[in-house]
Amino acid sequence: MSETRQILKVNADNREATFNAAYDGSYYTILGCAGDLNEWMAGYQELLEARGIGTPKEFITFKGADMNEFYGLTGNNAYNDELTCLMFPLNTLDVAKLAIFRLQAEDKWFDDIVDNNQRRQEAINEQG
């Protein structure tokens, strides 16, 4: 298994740049990571390497509150503020194999999450 990597935490200072990069890069995103994030990171690294997908160059964590605040999510469209999520960029990975793995793991692409949230939020705002 590859070396241990640091997990970047999204905060008020880096939220915009991180979320914009994640959206533009369609980062692989895991919603709802309970427990030790280092175990999640190590587990995903092991699974991805075993399937010949590669090793993510970095891992990023954020909370539901980050999504709610940055994207203006409200009501039934808002995440639990304490929801913990983990994501990583696709560069250095075999994206075709990763796409199949993503379907099996029932994880998401960050841009799909944002686009779906935006559609739901627009409907909520129109009902207003």
Buried (B, 14 or more C-beta within 10 A) or exposed (E): EEEEBEBBEBEEEBBEEBBEBBBEBBBBBBBEBEEEBEEBBBEBBEEBEEBEBBBBEBBBBBBBBBBBBBBEBEEEBBBEEEBBBBBBBBEEBBEEBBEEBBEEEEBBBBBEBBEEBBEBBEEBEEEE
